[in-house]
Amino acid sequence: MEKNKHFKTVVALDFNKYALDTFKNNMPDSEIICGDITNDKIKEQAIKISKEKKVNMIIGGPPCQGFSLKGKKLGLDDPRNYLFKEYLKIVEELKPEVFIIENVKALLSTSAGWFKNQIIEEVTKMGYFVECGVLTASDFGVPQARQRAIFICSKNKNISLPEPTCQKNITVKDAIYDLAFLNSGEGEFEQDYKMPATSKFQNQMRKGCDKLYNHQASNHSKIAIQKLEMIPPEGGKEYLPKEMLGKQKYSGTWGRLKWNDVSPTIDTRFDASSNGTNNHPFLNRSITPREAARIQSFDDKFVFLGSKVHVREQIGNAVPPLLAEAIADKIYKELGDE
């Protein structure tokens, strides 16, 4: 949201220490709280700091594991939805002007929209207008087909979801062509750019950056590299002999990204060549954390901290910054003059 200059993150709460380390490193002015939102002391601390800092907006993606066909019986009272309930408790306490709920796309359609209606009912009871729908990242200049359910809840007026800002898709080539110089096992946490930018998007991502961070290729096994050598551009496991297929059941495994298309959704296992369609378009390796971050639309100056596993979780679980910016722009446009 900070990509819109009128928004400032002043406090962040999470129980994942590594995600908070990265957050603090990139947003040094924010205050971070590491702990479980269900712990009363942690909750009180978050509320106290938020009141001191006059927080007027809350953003969160509380997991809703109970939002499945089986969970309908208990609805919002399903114990698996406790984090969602805790999120709403903080909203009730702080009464912000605006709050946003971000979640998986399926949340809106499960049980013919029953859960979506439950949330709208709950939020409306709290005195907020609610608008919700699915946003597709590629509509907002993100080189990825990621889709997320977004609820914009506002105290004073209805705020509709942003309209697409991008007429023509930003492709994988637009996003990462200038980073195509590492083989399996190569790269450093910090290094120099080796190739010039070849697109407007790359220039945008590189702005204000002298060094390249998090561009380290996975050290694949010999057999994994042999398999990738058999797969041509835009190909996948259909090019592998049966005896080399292993147990992967999904058609997308061992797939290469397509230069002239958007990427499928980046997940938390993008560095494993057998995981899905996340191998480099022509190099024999999976994409690096920096390439995945570019596909998520993170600027190169946004540096990820932690082990390989923690970094890929942070990137794979993130909401694309350019999508968040579009939401921020829409809210500012509706409320900025008030």
C-alpha angles and dihedrals in degrees: 000000000000089000082084104070092219092066124078126183108220103168134022128188126196138138092221106093094193094053089050092050088056092044093052092045091056099034102034095170093062123094114231129208118196113201150079116299089217091062107097094216092052092046092049091049092051092048094046094051092043091053092047090051092045094237109196099175134046126197124189148149103211110187116244105196091162092062094101134108089266093050096061093093093067098027114182089355092065103122089230089066093058093115090056090052091048090052091054090048090059090047090052091050097047099033094205122196090240136012131182130208117198123190147143117305092240090066090078098050103036113117090005092299096310094134092045089054091048091055093046090050092049094047093044089053087057089059101258134129110234132206120176141171145125120290121199113214095216089062088067102049097275113135091226139085093226116146127197136181110238129191117192109196119188132180100211108031145000113274113195123211116269120270118237113282098191123072096181124042120249104231133216087253091054088051107044113008092110090058096058098113106093130089127200111305095012131118139061135241087250124023144141125274107257100190133042121249112269101190142040089248092054090050089050091051093046096049112131093005125123096172136040118235135194093014098137122136122223115257098240124198119255091252092051090053091048089054093048090050088062094052115086125207112299090011134119143180092322086082094058122093113249093249090059098049099089120189101316109130100182122094093223097061118118088014124155121224114248116241095215099044138062118267122255114248112305109232134186094271099055092128095065112089093210095048101087141293096335105108121118114269092246111352118090098246142072118262120281125241090257092052090049089048090051090051086052088049098245113155114245089244089065100094122198119217130201138049123323091265093050093046094051090048091052093050097041095048096046130109107236109259094226090055090049089049091055090053091048092048091052093050092047092049090053099041106019096098095046 
